Amino acid sequence: MWVFNPNNKMQLSNSLSGASRSIKSTESRILRLLLDNQDKAVRKDELIAETWSDRVVSDSSLTQAIAQLRLALGDNGKEQKIIKTLPKEGYQLISGSVCFETSYLTKRQEIICDNVAEADDNTAKNNVRPPQEKVQTGYKYQRLLIQSKRIAVKALAFTVFIVSTLIFIWAASIYMQTQAVSKRPWSVEISDGISFYIEDSRASEMLYKELVGKIRKNISRVFISKNHEQFYVACVYTPDQYQDRQILNLTFTINYTTDQIRKHINESCQ
């Protein structure tokens, strides 16, 4: 079982294997919310609002964060032993796979108790209890405000997506034209209806051979390049729940195996 403490430098530790893992702050916030609601479905919009707050992000950012979190926990999108995808609902953490560290729960409980005690003191001093009608009105107003904010965020995210897509297509076109006359040109291979744009390097060609016939059919284009430290992979794909194409840029260090890269591409571009 994995033990989780978001306040530690190595937030994850395995009580059986002794392994320790460090995860990003966004992934830590996602895991904390899933753990607070384990064995329950947590909607995507709730995860995005809790993780990125007022920042505007697309569903692909959440998908990539879930994929990285699964990788840290030794899980993947195919098996879903720890984090389960619930189509059109969200994600669910399987009970018994992850737990909070005892010291974190104790400190968290102390903070909650202090807040409750302070609220009780203020109520006792003021000796004022708000009418039930005002409480309900305030609650309805708060829900309406949250819904309006979500609609505005989604509209802004869609606008940003359209603009970024056009910029990416323009930049990709310029880049491909530039590479065509450089010392390391790109080659184009088409396999099973998927176009692969491969930088002229041995490592990129080896990765291409590992991906052919093993990636999702909703991916239409794949750009592969590499420097001395990292692989760069860009995917143009159509999500399962939408008809509009999306673009996702992925970066992998040289420590990733080709099998891990392939699994990560399939989990992120869906």
Buried (B, 14 or more C-beta within 10 A) or exposed (E): EBBBBBEBEEBBBBEEEEEEBEBEEBBBBBBBBBBEBBEEEBEBBBBBBBBBEEEBBBBBBBBBBBBBBBBBBBBBBEEBEBBBBEEEEBBBBBEEBBBBBEEBEEEEEEEEEEEEEEEEEEEEEEEEEEEEEEEEEEEEEEEEEEEEEEEEBBEEBEEEBEEEBEEBEEEBEEBBEEBEEEEEEBEEBEEEEBBBBBBBBEBBBEBBEBBBEEBBEBBEBBBBBBEEEEBBBBBBBBBEEEEEEBBBEBEBEEEBEBEEBBBBBBBBBB
